[in-house]
Amino acid sequence: MDHRQIDAHPRRAQWPIAPTVVLAISCLFGSSVRGQTDKTESAEASPQTYFLTCTSQRSDIEVKVVDRAEIDPKIYVDTTGLRLWVDNDTSLKNVRGKIANAAVARHLVTNLLDKSLRESGVQPDTIPVRGEEGKKLGTDGMALITGGELTRTGDFYDSTGGGLTRLPNGGFQQSHGQKYKVRIAAFHIDKFKVTNEDFCKFLNDGNQGYATPWNPRIARSALYPNAGKFAPADRSLAKHPVVLVNWYQAKGFAVWAGKRLPTEAEWEFAASGTEGRTYPWGNEPPDETRADFPVKYKHTVPVDWFSQSATPEGVFQMVGNSAEWCADYFDPGYYAKAPAEGLLINPQGPAQGFFPDSWYKFRVVFKGWCKTGEAEYLTCTKRHGRGPFEDASAGVSFRCVKSRCT
């Protein structure tokens, strides 16, 4: 782990190394000053929350779960969309000093907090979302998905514990569940994934605490007239999907845009349609016109590449460039088991995400996959689960949906 201190006076960042240096101080401490108060949102309005202690610069940061009554609402740090409470002014100074190092900040979020979540099931408080710019676009850039029904046949691929086994020929055996129908109300969905450029607009509209300090693709600009504002670290990255964002960051952007993350059922319906397409574009196998398949590019590519990737409604790249966060908590059994009536109407996923007796403990759904040489990973019914704190090593992005007004 790199423990070098972050330069407080960085020069213009250049892809791919320097932007991490530029981001760390400004995004972590933009609103974590002793004495400030603000309304804070809790993911599940839990009576418990996370509490950081750090007695000295030589000590490690400790993460505890405490009753909300124990926190001082004036002492906290903000990072990656999370508001983390700190026990006293001494700890605040030490925590701030330590997480000015992007590697330490990453360890705190993706390791320490993730471990605590899996042990306790307590979700974090999130930073209040500010700004109104995102809501001005309404449904511009979105496709209308007419409501209807899809059939879950009971045969699907699950990469996260749904019974998937590799076959001798190198392929995968499908998971098996019960057959049932799912009815979905009409909704709008983004035609393209949220880009680095889009996410920078969100950050610059008062939401700097939602930045990822270790993301080399986004940095503070040093150029007039945008000096100090977030921008893609290189112009060529503007239209790439934003990655290295956790589930809470994605949800925060969606709130700012007046939208939300899609449910797994909505995502699947937008991808497969009422006819149950194997892939978003149809039943033809993937190729280089429909996805990065076989893999040619090491990193992401612009969201408007792969002209044949679109669904009939014009939704692009639902598979094969980056995967996408969904709103649902993850539970293999929820998807596989049919309801008593044989019909689910606008399902929202499991009611809670903590399964302490399971091997996965706490996960949320993502769909679509990123880089793969195996076609089944690009099927519409392929399921994945991941911890909500994980940044997914640049493999997961997101798009938003908006319920249709009636």
N, C-alpha and C positions, 0 to 999 in steps of 0.2 A: 504493500500500500504506500502511496506517495504522501508523505507528511510535510512537504514544502509549504510554506505559508503563501497565501495569495497576495499578489501585488496590488496594493490599494490604489495605484495610479497606472492602470494598464494602458498599453498602446492599442491601436486598432487590431482586432483579432483577425487571424487568417486561418482558414480551414486547413487541417482539421484539429489543430492542437490548442491554439490560444483562446478561443471563445470560452472555454471552461474557466480560464483565469479571469476574464472580463466579468463573467456573470456573478461569481460567488458572493461577493460582499453585498452588492446592491439588492439582489433578489432575496437574500436571506434576512436582511435587516431593515427592509423598507418600512415595515410597520411593527417592529418588535422592540420598540423603545419603552423603557420603564416609565409608567405614568399615563400611557395612552390606554383608552378603553374603547371597545367597539363591540357591537353585537356579533357573537360567534355562533356559527351553525354547527350542530353535532350531527354526524351521519345518521344516528338512530336515536337522538335525544337520550342517550344513555346516562344513568346516574353516576357512571364512572367515566374516567378519562385518563389520558396519558400524562405523566409527570416526569420531568427530567431533572436529574441531579448531577453535579460535577463539582467536587470540592476544591479542585485545583487544576491547573493546566497540565499537570502530570497525571491526573486521574482520568479514567475512562468515563464517558457519559453513561449513566445508568438510566434505564427506562423502567418506570413503575406504573402500575394501574392503581389509581386512588379514587376515593369518593369525590365527587365534584365539589363538595363543601370544603375540601382541603386546599383548593387552588386559590391563588391570588389572581384575579382577572386582569391585573395590570402587568403581570410578569409572564412573558411568553416569547417564543421565536416562531417565525413563519417560514416555511420552506415547502416547496413542491405541493402547494395547495393545502398544507396541513398547518393547523395552529397547535403548537405543542407548549404546554404549560411548564414553567420552571419554578423550583422551590423557593429561591431567594435571589437577591441581587448578586451575591457572589457566584452562585451557580450560573446565573444569566450571563455574567461577564465571561465565565469560563466556557460555557456552551457556545456562545457567540464566537469566541476566539477559535474554538476547535472546528466548528462547522464552516468557518471561513475557508477551510480546506475542502475542496469539492469532494475529494475521496472520502473524507471523514463524514461529510454530509450524506453521501451515498450509502455508506455503511450504516449510519443511523437509521435511514429510512428503509432501505431494502433488506437489511439484516436484523437489526435490533427491534425495530417496530414490527416487522413481519413476524419475528419469533414471538413477540408479546401478543400479537393478534391471534396467532395460532394456539397460544396457551390460554388466553382469556376470552376471546371472542369479542372484546371491546373494540369498537371502531373509533377512529380519531375525530376530533373536532376539525372542521375545515374553515378556511379563511372566507369571510364574507365576500361575495362577488360584487364588484362595483362596475359602474359605467353603463351607458345605454346605447353605445354605438352598434353593438352586435345585433340589437333588436330591430334596427332600421331596415335591414334587408328583407325581413319577413320571410316569404317562401321563395325569394329569388334564388336561383341556382339549385332548386330542389325539384324532384320528380314526384308526381302524385301516384301513389299506389292505391288503386281501387280496392275496397274491402272485398273479402271473399273467404274461401276455405281452402286449406291445404290438408293433405292426408299424410300423417306420419305412419309409414308402413311398418315400423318396428325394426327395420334394418338400417343401421347407421354406423358411422365410424366415431369412436370416442378416444381421444388421445390421453385422457386423464383419469382412467380408472373405471371405464364402463365395460370391461371385459375384453378389451382389444388384445389380440395375440398375433404375433408374426408367424406367417406360414413358411414352409420349407422353401418355397420359390421366392421368398423375399417380400411378398405382399402381406396384406393384413387381413385377418378375419374380421368380418363385421360384428358389431355388437347386436344383440337381439332384444327387442322389447315388444310391447303390445301395440297393435294397430289402433289408431284413433284419428279423429279429425280435429283441426284447430281453426276456429273462426276469428278473423282479424278485421277490425274496423279500418276504414280508409285513413291513410296518413301520408305525409310528405316526408321524403328522405333526401338527404344531400346527394346530388349526382356524383360528387367527387369527395374524396377523403379531405378532412381538415388539413391544410397545408402549414408549413412553417410560417409563411407570410400571414395566414389567417390567425395563427396562434400569437404572433407578435402583436397584432392589432388588439387582441384580448389583453395581453400583458401591458401594453401601453395605455390602456383605458382604465388604469388604476389597479391592475391585478398583478403587479410585479412579483408578489409572493407565490404565484403559481408557476414561476419559471423553474427549470431544472438546472441546478448549478453545474452538473457534469455533462450537459448536452452540448457537444461541440458545434452543432448546426445552427444555434441561435446565440447571438451575442449583443452586447451594447454597442451601438454605433458611435464612432468618434468623429463622424463627418457632419458638418453643417448642411442643412438646418435640422438634422435629426440626431445631433449629438446627445448621447445619454439614453436614447430610445432603443428598444429591442428591435433587432433586424436579423434576417437570415445571415449567417456568417459569411456566406458567399452568394452572389446573385443567382448562381445556378441552382441553389437549394430552395429558392422561394416557393416553387410549385411542387416540391417533394412533400410527401405526407409527414406531418409532425410525429416524431417518435420519441422514445425516452420520456414518455408521460405515463404516470400511473392512472389508476381508475378514478381517483378523486380529482386529479387535474382535468381529465376528460369531462367529468360531470360538471366541474366549475365552468369550463368553456361553454358547455351546452346551456347552462343557466344564463350566462352572459348573452348568448345568441338568442335567447327566448325559445330554446328547444330543449331536447333531452337526449340521452342515449337510447338507442332502440332496444326493445326487449329482444331476447333470443328469437322468439316467435316472429316478431316483425322483421328482423334481419333475415331470417330463413324464408319468410314469405316474399320479401322483396327480391331475394336471390333466386328462389325456385319457382315462384308463381303458383297459380292454381293447378297448373299442369304437372307440377313436380319435376322441374328440370333437374338434371343431374348436376350441371354447372350453371352459373348465372347466365351465361350466353346461350345455353341449350344443352343438348346431349352429346355434341361432338367433343372429342377429347381435347385437352389443352394443347396449345402450341405457342410459338413465339408471338403470334398476333393477338393472343388472348390473355397472356400472362408471361411473367418471366419464367418460361418453362420450355425446355430445361433451363436451369439457372445460368444466366449469362452475366448478370450484373451483381457485383459483390454487395452493393448497398441499394437503398431505395432508388426509384426513378420517379420522374414527374407523374402526377396523378392523372394526367390526360394521355399518357402513353397506352399502348395496346388497344388499338381502335376497335378490335373485335371483342373486347372484354365486356361490353355493355349488355345489360339486360334489355328486353324489349321496351321497357319504360325509359331507358337511357341512363341507368345507374352504372358507373364505370368502376372497374378494378375492385370488385368485392372480394376477389381472391388473387393471390399471386404477386403482390408487391409488398404489402404489409397486412397483418391481421388487424382486427378491429374489436375494441371493447364493446360489450353489451351491458345492459342495465341489470341483468339477473345475477343472483347468487347461483353458485354451481352446486349441483347435487346430481350424480349419475342416475339415481333412481327416479327422480322427478320426471325426467324426460322419457324414460323407458316405460313407465306405468300409465296405462290408460285410465281416464276418469270413469266413474261409475256409469255416467250417461254416454260415454263414448265420444264426447265433444268437449273441448276446452274453448272458452270464449275469451279472447284477449288475455291470454295467460301472462302473468307478471313474474313467473319463476317461483322458486321456493320462498317462503315467508321470511326466512332468516338464513344467514350464511354460515353459521358456526355449527359444525358437526364434530364435537370433541372426541367421539369414539371412532371416527373415520381416519384413514391415513392422510387425507388431504386437509382436514381441520377447517380451513376457511379459504374458499376460493370464489372467484366470480367468473362469469362466462366471457370468452372472446371467441370470435368466429373469423374464418377466412384464410388464415395462415399467410405466410410470407414467402420465404424461399424454400423450394422443395423440388425434388426430382420424381416424386411419387404422386400420381394424379389423384389418388383418393383424398389427399390433404386439401384438394381444391373443390371437393364436392360440397354442395349446399348444406348437407346435413351433418357434416363433420363438426364435432364438438370439442371444445378445449376449456380448461379451467386454469386460472392462475391467481396467485395472491394479489390483492388490490394494491399493495405497496410496490409491487415489482414493476420495474421500468421495462422489463422484457428484452433487454439487450438490443434495443433499436428495432424490434420486430413487430411491435403492436402500435397501431395508431387508432383512429376512430373517425366516424362520421355521425351526424346527428339526425334526428327525426323531429317532426312536429305534428301533433294530432290535427286532423282536418277539422276546421270550424264548421259547425252545422247550423 
